[in-house]
């Protein structure tokens, strides 16, 4: 393989890793997200007041991915759309959605799969392409990903949001966020991905 081919391959791998990070990182274990509100923003530092009432300092880097979260409509969960949904298992083997986030077409394929999630005890996260949609007292959908598919019931009251690429301008005091951070050797936290609510939206994932 030539040097140019190796560089191209490395770039493709890096891009794939970034897209996966834009979604919900896959793991054999439930992902741990920090959920709360920004109470201070200064340069490369933010302070998050978590839902548990604790203030946590988090550093930003040039590699921190920021995305916006806006309200969407149930009709946006359409056949062919790409979504992620945190959900709870039901006795019949289907899942009952706790929230649904709709990806823009440019991010289709992000984090595809089914994995544990920490929104509630025993909850999961499924990212995939919507197949069949049955509208009756909400929506019942099939979500397909490379390893299989899940049947998911989306009740009418479940929050539906859409994700979009963003930047640090979304990180303002009072903004509601969901973020993932890496803990450094010295104990400091460095954000690798942040979902920031726009216009007062609280990211539900």
Buried (B, 14 or more C-beta within 10 A) or exposed (E): EEEEEEEEEEEEEEEEEEBBBBBBBBEEEBBEBBBBBBBEBEEBEBBBBEEEEEEBEBBBEEEBBBBBBBBBEBEBBEEEBBBBBBBBEEEEEBBBBBBBBBBBEEBBBBBBBBBEBBBEEEBBBBBBBBEEBEEEEBBBBBBBBEEEBBBBBBEEEBBBBBBBEBEBEBBEEEBBBBBBBEEEEEEEBBBBBBBBBBEEBBBBB
